[in-house]
Each structure stands twice: as structure tokens, then as C-alpha cells.
């Protein structure tokens, strides 16, 4: 076993798994009531396999539609050039994985070094377990630090994906997912000022689309979205501030 610590959280690797797992100390467990919630274990390979099932491959998926891709999820033609997508708020990497599964060339930004190591181990296991003919076509780069301070050497993105911390809502603490509460403990709950700074950075890069993930109860993130595509519990708002000719958005 090996471990790497960061304040109240630490990563543990075992000989049985290729990926790391996220644990926390007794102080955090008592404060949050997590005595029976032992660890965060994100198995990106297993999630990928579930997405490969026919039930997941449906054109009605709201994120797929927000991206503007044609056909069904996971069926981008081999000769199509993968669109460059920045995920500015990677977190546990599930949305980055979806962007990758949907055929994007993904650049994931994460400020927390511990989360970045957790994500890197999950990505490594994913690529090791996928068939070579699949993994060799994938392009997923992890970048440490605030997306607003990203290196100028990076390519210009065609799509920027934002998943800011959800705005507060009057509800019981237990209604939040434990994963979200862990994330807030590690990187903070965010603020409107921080969200607007991130949005201003995204607009300055002038991508074809900026996609913002929002809970169903929240107000629009900004004025005049190009589209708002609803799922069961959330929606994806699509914005366009490109210096290029704005594309015509279709919900087909």
C-alpha cells in the first residue's frame, strides 16, 4: 500500500487496483457524518463500459445535443477530426470522460493536486484496460492549475465546458451527493465572482460554443443563451461569443 496526503484527505493505492482511491481522516468523517462512507473510488473504465451499452447510445442525450454532434453518442466517424474541448472544472473527471467518449480531444483543468493525481490514476487504468485500437485514438490531457491561467501553448478550443459549483438551495444537507460534499470540502463551494471570472476567460478564448452545466432550479448562468437543453435534474446552457461566423444551432 502507498498513500499521499493533503490536509484532511489522502490517496491510497493497493496492489489489487491500478487506480488510486480517495480517503479522509476521522475529523472530516465526524463533521460530515461519513462514518459509513469509506472512500471515493472512481472506476472510469467501468463507467466507459456501461456507456458502451446500447441503452446509453441514444441521440436524445442532452450533453450530446449541447455539443452539437451528429448521429448517436459514441458513433463519430473515424475520419472526422476530434473537436478540441476544454473542461475547465474537471473535478472527479466524469464529465471529461463523457466528452472523451463522445469523440473530443479533451483538455481537463484541475486546481487540486490531489484530485489531479486521482484523475490521472483513473485515466491510466482506463487506457490500460481499453483495447489498443480504442485507446490509441483517444486524446485526454490533464492540466494542473486554474484554467484561467492556462498555458498559452495550448491549442484554441472549439468548445469550452463549465461545471461551476451549483448555487445554494434551501434543502437538507443530506440531499447533496456525498461526492459533491467531498468535492466542496476539497476545493471550496465556489462563488459568483469566481464563476464570472471563469466565464469571462471562456468568452475571451472565443470558442464556437461554451456549455454550462446547471441544476434545474437555478437561474440562467448568463444572458441570451443560444439554447438550453434540459435533462431530468439539470440542463446544459449553450452560449456562443465566437469571432468566427456564429453557427446555427439545431435541436435535431
Secondary structure as UniProt FT lines:
FT   STRAND          2..6
FT   TURN            7..8
FT   STRAND          9..13
FT   STRAND          21..24
FT   HELIX           26..32
FT   TURN            35..36
FT   HELIX           44..51
FT   TURN            54..56
FT   TURN            59..60
FT   HELIX           62..67
FT   TURN            73..74
FT   TURN            78..79
FT   STRAND          84..87
FT   TURN            91..92
FT   HELIX           94..101
FT   TURN            102..103
FT   STRAND          105..110
FT   HELIX           113..129
FT   HELIX           132..135
FT   TURN            136..137
FT   STRAND          140..144
FT   HELIX           147..149
FT   TURN            152..153
FT   STRAND          159..162
FT   HELIX           173..175
FT   HELIX           178..187
FT   HELIX           192..204
FT   TURN            205..206
FT   STRAND          209..215
FT   TURN            216..217
FT   STRAND          227..230
FT   STRAND          234..239
//
